[in-house]
């Protein structure tokens, strides 16, 4: 005899790591990130926004 279907309980969501932007960007308000051999520049604008460019 088949048992009734019981759905699996939901899995807890992993909390992403958090890094303060000042720590990441340093005093220059910019950092180069290397991803799969490519360089990306993450910088903070005068308005306080973050921009990531290749």
C-alpha positions in Angstrom: 0.0 0.0 0.0 1.3 3.5 -0.9 1.9 5.9 1.9 0.4 9.4 1.6 2.7 12.1 0.2 4.3 14.2 2.9 6.2 17.2 1.6 9.7 17.8 3.0 10.0 20.6 5.6 11.4 23.9 4.2 15.2 24.2 4.4 16.6 27.2 6.3 18.0 29.9 4.0 21.7 30.5 4.3 22.6 34.0 5.4 25.0 35.7 3.0 28.3 37.0 4.4 28.2 40.7 5.1 31.2 43.0 4.6 31.1 46.7 5.4 31.7 48.7 2.3 34.3 50.9 4.0 36.3 47.9 5.0 36.1 46.5 1.4 36.8 49.7 -0.4 39.4 51.2 1.9 40.4 54.8 2.1 40.5 55.1 -1.7 36.8 54.2 -2.1 37.7 51.6 -4.7 38.9 48.1 -5.0 39.8 45.7 -7.8 38.1 42.4 -7.7 39.5 39.5 -9.7 36.8 37.0 -10.8 37.7 34.0 -13.0 40.8 35.9 -14.3 38.9 39.1 -15.1 39.5 42.4 -13.3 36.5 44.4 -12.1 36.6 47.8 -10.4 34.2 48.4 -7.5 34.1 52.1 -6.6 31.9 54.5 -4.6 30.6 57.6 -6.3 30.5 61.1 -4.7 26.7 60.4 -4.2 27.6 57.3 -2.1 26.5 54.7 -4.6 28.5 51.7 -5.7 29.4 51.0 -9.3 31.1 47.8 -10.6 32.8 48.1 -14.0 34.9 45.7 -16.0 
